[in-house]
Amino acid sequence: MTEELDSPGQDSDVGSEEVVLTPAELIGRLEQAWMNEKFAPELLESKSEIVECVMEQLEHMFFFQQEENLRRAKREDLKVSIHRMEMERIRYVLSSYLRCRLMKIEKFFPHVLEKEKARPAEEPSCLSPEEFAFAREYMAHTETHLKNVALKHMPPNLQKLDLLRAVPKPDLDTYVFLRVKERQENILVEPEADEQRDYVIDLEEGSQHLIRYKTIAPLVASGAVQLI
């Protein structure tokens, strides 16, 4: 069985190329997205197509398991047990990935929505349609709550609410561990102290590094490196 994904940045209705993935490759992409999301300090690009394909794959696996259970109900079978464990593992990765994204949206919601508002039309969105609706609703409820609980009791000149200033931004200066998947040359690294100068490094394929996130954020987005 294979799953099809539209190639990134293309309209699926206008002559887009389709990437055919095996179930193992599909799960591998989900795990990669999960690890990157887990360790990146900011909300990354939405992988809604991967999520949808994995959910369809889980449905196929569920029906297969039901058939196997009925066919082998009278005797224990190791294959069925392994199949069930793999389903549970995939469900855990999927739910953990989605939960991690929701936690970031709740933590950085004004900045996430502001970034989405300023995003050029040709760039991929950081939010799925469902996440975008959730972020807007969360922001509206937060504003209403703060106004009812605190702001209405303050002097008129202090009743303005600027959530972009009140809510901290993602800390892109956070250091992250990464594994290089594709060799990268001439990566500019900013100094840690004012008296130091910028310097350039090469990242060899398979090497692991501890580096400031904002230095390699584009490489995470392109898939050239994997956060670990």
C-alpha positions as CSV (number, residue, x, y, z in Angstrom):
1,M,0.0,0.0,0.0
2,T,1.3,3.5,-0.8
3,E,0.2,7.0,0.1
4,E,0.4,10.0,-2.1
5,L,1.5,13.5,-1.1
6,D,1.4,16.7,-3.2
7,S,4.9,18.2,-3.6
8,P,5.4,21.2,-1.2
9,G,4.5,24.7,-2.4
10,Q,2.4,23.6,-5.3
11,D,-1.3,23.7,-5.9
12,S,-2.7,20.2,-6.0
13,D,-5.3,21.2,-8.6
14,V,-2.8,22.6,-11.1
15,G,-0.5,19.9,-12.6
16,S,1.3,19.2,-9.3
17,E,3.7,16.2,-9.1
18,E,2.7,13.6,-6.6
19,V,5.2,11.9,-4.3
20,V,4.4,8.3,-3.7
21,L,5.4,7.0,-0.3
22,T,5.4,3.6,1.3
23,P,3.7,3.3,4.7
24,A,7.2,3.1,6.3
25,E,8.3,6.3,4.5
26,L,5.1,8.1,5.5
27,I,5.6,7.1,9.2
28,G,9.2,8.2,8.9
29,R,8.1,11.7,7.8
30,L,5.7,11.9,10.6
31,E,8.4,11.0,13.1
32,Q,10.8,13.6,11.6
33,A,8.1,16.3,11.9
34,W,7.4,15.2,15.4
35,M,11.0,15.4,16.5
36,N,11.5,18.8,14.9
37,E,8.3,20.2,16.4
38,K,9.3,18.8,19.8
39,F,12.7,20.4,20.0
40,A,12.2,23.6,17.9
41,P,11.4,26.7,20.0
42,E,8.9,28.1,17.5
43,L,5.9,26.6,15.7
44,L,7.0,25.0,12.5
45,E,5.2,24.6,9.1
46,S,2.0,22.6,9.4
47,K,2.3,19.0,8.1
48,S,-1.4,18.5,7.7
49,E,-1.1,16.3,4.6
50,I,1.2,13.9,6.4
51,V,-1.2,13.8,9.4
52,E,-4.2,13.1,7.1
53,C,-2.3,10.3,5.3
54,V,-1.2,8.7,8.6
55,M,-4.8,8.8,9.9
56,E,-5.9,7.0,6.8
57,Q,-3.1,4.5,7.2
58,L,-4.2,3.9,10.8
59,E,-7.7,3.2,9.5
60,H,-6.4,0.6,7.1
61,M,-4.3,-1.0,9.8
62,F,-7.3,-1.1,12.1
63,F,-9.5,-2.9,9.6
64,F,-6.6,-5.3,8.9
65,Q,-6.3,-6.0,12.6
66,Q,-10.0,-6.7,13.0
67,E,-9.9,-9.2,10.1
68,E,-6.8,-10.8,11.6
69,N,-8.4,-11.0,15.0
70,L,-11.5,-12.7,13.6
71,R,-9.5,-15.1,11.5
72,R,-7.1,-16.1,14.3
73,A,-9.4,-15.7,17.3
74,K,-8.8,-19.3,18.5
75,R,-5.1,-19.1,18.6
76,E,-2.5,-16.5,19.7
77,D,-0.4,-15.0,17.0
78,L,2.7,-12.9,17.5
79,K,2.2,-11.1,14.2
80,V,-1.2,-9.7,15.5
81,S,0.4,-8.6,18.7
82,I,3.2,-6.8,16.9
83,H,0.7,-5.2,14.5
84,R,-1.3,-3.9,17.5
85,M,1.8,-2.5,19.2
86,E,2.8,-0.7,16.0
87,M,-0.6,0.9,15.7
88,E,-0.3,2.2,19.3
89,R,3.1,3.5,18.7
90,I,2.0,5.5,15.6
91,R,-1.0,6.8,17.5
92,Y,1.3,8.0,20.3
93,V,3.6,9.8,17.8
94,L,0.6,11.4,16.0
95,S,-1.1,12.6,19.2
96,S,2.2,13.8,20.7
97,Y,2.9,15.8,17.5
98,L,-0.5,17.5,17.5
99,R,-0.5,18.1,21.2
100,C,3.0,19.8,21.0
101,R,1.7,22.1,18.2
102,L,-1.4,23.1,20.3
103,M,0.8,23.8,23.3
104,K,2.9,26.2,21.2
105,I,-0.1,27.9,19.8
106,E,-1.5,28.5,23.3
107,K,1.9,29.8,24.4
108,F,2.6,32.1,21.5
109,F,-0.8,32.7,20.0
110,P,-0.5,36.4,19.2
111,H,2.9,36.0,17.5
112,V,1.7,32.9,15.6
113,L,-1.3,34.8,14.3
114,E,0.7,37.9,13.5
115,K,3.2,35.7,11.5
116,E,0.4,34.1,9.6
117,K,-1.1,37.5,8.8
118,A,2.2,38.8,7.4
119,R,3.0,35.5,5.5
120,P,3.4,35.9,1.7
121,A,0.9,34.0,-0.2
122,E,3.5,31.8,-1.8
123,E,5.0,30.6,1.5
124,P,3.6,27.5,3.3
125,S,1.5,28.2,6.4
126,C,2.5,27.4,9.9
127,L,-1.1,26.6,10.7
128,S,-3.6,24.1,9.4
129,P,-7.1,25.5,8.9
130,E,-8.2,23.8,12.2
131,E,-5.2,25.2,14.1
132,F,-5.9,28.7,12.6
133,A,-9.5,28.6,13.8
134,F,-8.3,27.4,17.3
135,A,-5.7,30.1,17.5
136,R,-8.2,32.9,16.7
137,E,-10.8,31.5,19.1
138,Y,-8.2,31.2,21.8
139,M,-7.1,34.8,21.3
140,A,-10.7,36.1,21.4
141,H,-11.4,34.2,24.6
142,T,-8.2,35.4,26.2
143,E,-8.9,39.0,25.4
144,T,-12.5,38.7,26.7
145,H,-11.3,37.1,29.9
146,L,-8.6,39.7,30.6
147,K,-11.0,42.6,29.9
148,N,-13.8,41.1,32.2
149,V,-11.4,40.1,35.0
150,A,-8.9,43.0,35.1
151,L,-8.9,45.7,32.5
152,K,-12.4,47.0,33.1
153,H,-11.4,47.8,36.7
154,M,-8.5,49.9,35.6
155,P,-8.3,53.6,34.6
156,P,-9.4,54.2,31.0
157,N,-5.8,55.0,29.9
158,L,-4.7,51.5,31.1
159,Q,-7.5,49.5,29.5
160,K,-5.7,49.0,26.2
161,L,-4.5,45.4,25.7
162,D,-1.4,44.6,23.5
163,L,-1.0,40.9,23.5
164,L,2.0,41.0,21.2
165,R,3.9,42.9,23.9
166,A,2.3,41.0,26.8
167,V,3.0,37.5,25.5
168,P,6.7,36.4,25.1
169,K,8.0,35.6,21.7
170,P,9.6,32.2,20.9
171,D,13.2,32.3,21.9
172,L,15.1,31.7,18.6
173,D,18.4,32.0,20.4
174,T,17.8,28.6,22.1
175,Y,20.5,26.0,21.5
176,V,19.3,22.8,19.9
177,F,20.9,19.4,19.1
178,L,20.8,18.3,15.4
179,R,21.9,15.6,13.0
180,V,22.9,16.7,9.5
181,K,21.1,14.8,6.8
182,E,22.6,16.7,3.8
183,R,26.0,18.3,3.8
184,Q,25.8,22.1,4.2
185,E,28.6,24.6,3.4
186,N,29.2,28.1,4.5
187,I,26.7,28.3,7.4
188,L,27.1,31.7,9.0
189,V,27.3,31.5,12.8
190,E,26.7,34.7,14.8
191,P,29.1,35.4,17.8
192,E,28.0,34.8,21.4
193,A,29.9,37.9,22.6
194,D,30.1,41.4,21.1
195,E,33.9,41.2,20.8
196,Q,33.7,38.1,18.7
197,R,33.2,38.0,14.9
198,D,30.8,36.1,12.7
199,Y,32.4,32.9,11.4
200,V,31.4,30.2,8.8
201,I,31.2,26.5,9.3
202,D,30.5,23.4,7.1
203,L,28.1,20.7,8.4
204,E,29.1,17.3,7.3
205,E,26.4,14.7,6.5
206,G,25.8,12.4,9.6
207,S,27.5,14.8,12.0
208,Q,25.8,16.0,15.2
209,H,26.0,19.5,16.6
210,L,24.7,21.8,19.4
211,I,24.0,25.1,17.8
212,R,21.8,28.2,18.1
213,Y,18.3,27.5,16.6
214,K,18.0,30.6,14.5
215,T,21.3,29.8,12.7
216,I,19.9,26.6,11.3
217,A,16.1,27.3,11.3
218,P,16.0,27.4,7.4
219,L,17.8,24.0,7.3
220,V,15.2,22.5,9.6
221,A,12.4,23.8,7.3
222,S,14.1,22.4,4.2
223,G,14.7,19.0,5.9
224,A,18.5,19.3,5.5
225,V,19.0,18.8,9.3
226,Q,17.0,16.8,11.9
227,L,16.5,18.1,15.5
228,I,17.3,15.4,18.1
